[in-house]
Amino acid sequence: LTWLKQRGIEHRFHDIRADGLEAGLVQGWLDSDFAEQLVNRRSTTWRQLTETQRESEGEALLNLLVQFPTLIKRPVFVDGQIVAIGFKPGDLEGL
């Protein structure tokens, strides 16, 4: 947030833990070119899933991400569609 503010980049912060996520939004993210990067396979939540849950695809994966939003790698930068996932200042400068 500080990085965005320092650069005068208009933004809206959405706290996925407090505010939750709508299935339609997550489905759009899963349909994007960034789908493979979306799931945080290093998270504590991921490690607590069953093997069957970890292999989820399609609607099962969608439901899992809506139920456990901390499985989503953050931050997700969206400008109508996903433009970046994760905080890498060098990558973001080009956007």
C-alpha positions as CSV (number, residue, x, y, z in Angstrom):
1,L,0.0,0.0,0.0
2,T,2.9,2.4,0.8
3,W,4.5,1.7,-2.5
4,L,1.2,2.5,-4.4
5,K,0.7,5.7,-2.3
6,Q,4.3,6.9,-2.8
7,R,3.8,6.7,-6.6
8,G,0.4,8.4,-6.5
9,I,-1.3,5.3,-7.9
10,E,-5.0,5.3,-7.3
11,H,-6.1,2.0,-5.8
12,R,-8.8,0.3,-3.7
13,F,-7.7,-2.2,-1.1
14,H,-9.8,-5.3,-0.7
15,D,-9.0,-7.4,2.4
16,I,-9.9,-10.9,1.3
17,R,-9.9,-12.2,4.9
18,A,-12.2,-9.5,6.2
19,D,-14.2,-8.7,3.1
20,G,-14.3,-12.2,1.6
21,L,-14.5,-13.0,-2.1
22,E,-17.3,-13.5,-4.6
23,A,-17.2,-16.7,-6.7
24,G,-17.7,-14.7,-9.9
25,L,-14.5,-12.6,-9.2
26,V,-12.5,-15.7,-8.4
27,Q,-13.8,-17.5,-11.5
28,G,-12.6,-14.6,-13.6
29,W,-9.1,-14.8,-12.0
30,L,-9.1,-18.6,-12.7
31,D,-10.0,-17.9,-16.3
32,S,-7.1,-15.5,-16.7
33,D,-3.5,-16.1,-17.9
34,F,-2.5,-15.8,-14.2
35,A,-4.4,-18.8,-13.0
36,E,-1.3,-21.0,-12.4
37,Q,0.2,-18.3,-10.2
38,L,-3.0,-17.7,-8.2
39,V,-2.8,-20.5,-5.6
40,N,-0.2,-20.1,-2.9
41,R,1.2,-23.6,-2.4
42,R,3.5,-22.4,0.3
43,S,0.7,-21.2,2.7
44,T,-0.2,-22.7,6.0
45,T,-3.7,-23.2,4.6
46,W,-2.4,-25.2,1.7
47,R,-0.4,-27.5,3.9
48,Q,-3.5,-28.2,6.0
49,L,-5.5,-29.4,2.9
50,T,-6.1,-33.0,2.1
51,E,-4.4,-34.5,-0.9
52,T,-7.7,-34.6,-2.7
53,Q,-8.3,-30.9,-2.0
54,R,-4.8,-30.0,-3.3
55,E,-5.6,-31.7,-6.6
56,S,-8.9,-29.7,-7.1
57,E,-9.7,-28.3,-10.5
58,G,-12.6,-26.4,-12.0
59,E,-15.5,-25.8,-9.7
60,A,-13.9,-27.6,-6.8
61,L,-10.9,-25.3,-6.9
62,L,-13.2,-22.3,-7.2
63,N,-15.1,-23.4,-4.1
64,L,-11.9,-24.0,-2.2
65,L,-10.5,-20.5,-3.0
66,V,-13.8,-18.9,-2.0
67,Q,-13.9,-20.9,1.2
68,F,-10.3,-20.4,2.0
69,P,-9.2,-17.0,0.5
70,T,-5.8,-17.2,2.1
71,L,-5.0,-19.9,-0.5
72,I,-4.7,-17.0,-3.0
73,K,-1.2,-15.6,-3.5
74,R,-1.3,-11.9,-2.6
75,P,-1.4,-9.1,-3.5
76,V,-3.5,-9.5,-6.7
77,F,-3.3,-6.3,-8.8
78,V,-6.4,-5.9,-10.9
79,D,-7.2,-3.2,-13.5
80,G,-10.4,-4.7,-15.0
81,Q,-8.4,-8.0,-15.2
82,I,-5.4,-9.4,-13.3
83,V,-2.3,-7.5,-14.3
84,A,0.1,-8.9,-11.6
85,I,0.2,-11.3,-8.7
86,G,2.7,-10.9,-5.8
87,F,4.7,-7.8,-4.9
88,K,7.7,-7.4,-7.2
89,P,8.4,-3.7,-7.6
90,G,10.5,-4.2,-10.7
91,D,7.6,-6.0,-12.5
92,L,5.1,-3.4,-11.3
93,E,7.1,-0.4,-12.5
94,G,6.5,-1.5,-16.1
95,L,2.8,-1.6,-15.6
